[in-house]
Amino acid sequence: MFPIELKRPLVIFDIESTGVSPRKDRIVELAAIKVMPDGSEVSKCWLLNPTIHIPEETTEIHGISDEDVKDCPTFVDSADEIFEFFKDADISGFNADRFDIPCLEEEFARAGYNFGASRRKHVDVQRIFHKKEPRDLSAALMFYCDRVHNGAHGAEADTNATLDVLKAQLLRYSDIPRDVEAIDEWIAPHDPLNADRQGLIRWKNGEWTINFGKKKGESLKSIMINEPNYLKWITKGDFDTEVRMIAFDALEGRLPPSPEIK
């Protein structure tokens, strides 16, 4: 029997998408297992045409390309079947509350459905993991330095603890690089063709271009000259500070420096 008492089905699911924004990106693969109250399981997997380009860097992560999904149904095409699978079920996933569920809600909304995530019970496996195995600074100090973090949440104590944890990590793991630039790249590899970490502004055909939305592929310089209101929209929109500052600089006539491509 399933180790949780189920009053109604529980759907454990995971998605692969075109990017990391639940509002702007699209689902390309959805896998789900429905566990019934009697413990039986039903599995489904949908490969979907997102109707937008899957960036090459995203394909490198999940292995799904535009070619793979060009003949697949869209989410709208499959919405009835997917909604029926999730109907009257609670939901579970790993980090689902922050990403998978918002993505699914957005897709259903575009298809004319109200997924109603707030009316369902959630079992986020990552949250269980973090509750049972804390990943905060106090836990790191105990794990790496075997000492209690006295003065937690005080800036000075937290700073000293962070330094001690970093030193202990470098002593423990010989494969961590030994210079700041290399560590930064090791933690979060950079694409030199991106002006920002998300790659919303990208170097293409010898100039910076918009890499999202209706202006995707258009020259930042051209937009700077001909459509400044679009840049003003970015400066006031729900974008990372880095992207907003690029748009602000463009309004002032400044473009990011050309990338150093090795």
Salt bridges, closest charged atoms under 4 A:
GLU56 OE2 - HIS53 NE2 3.41
ASP66 OD2 - HIS53 ND1 2.48
GLU67 OE2 - LYS70 NZ 2.87
GLU81 OE2 - LYS44 NZ 2.81
ASP90 OD1 - ARG8 NH2 2.71
ASP97 OD1 - HIS122 ND1 2.92
ASP97 OD2 - ARG127 NE 3.11
GLU107 OE1 - ARG110 NH2 3.42
ASP158 OD1 - HIS149 NE2 2.70
ASP164 OD2 - ARG147 NH2 2.78
ASP184 OD2 - HIS190 NE2 3.15
ASP184 OD1 - ARG197 NH2 3.29
GLU185 OE1 - HIS190 ND1 2.77
ASP191 OD2 - ARG202 NH1 2.83
GLU227 OE1 - LYS215 NZ 2.51
ASP238 OD2 - ARG23 NH1 3.69
ASP249 OD1 - ARG254 NH2 2.82
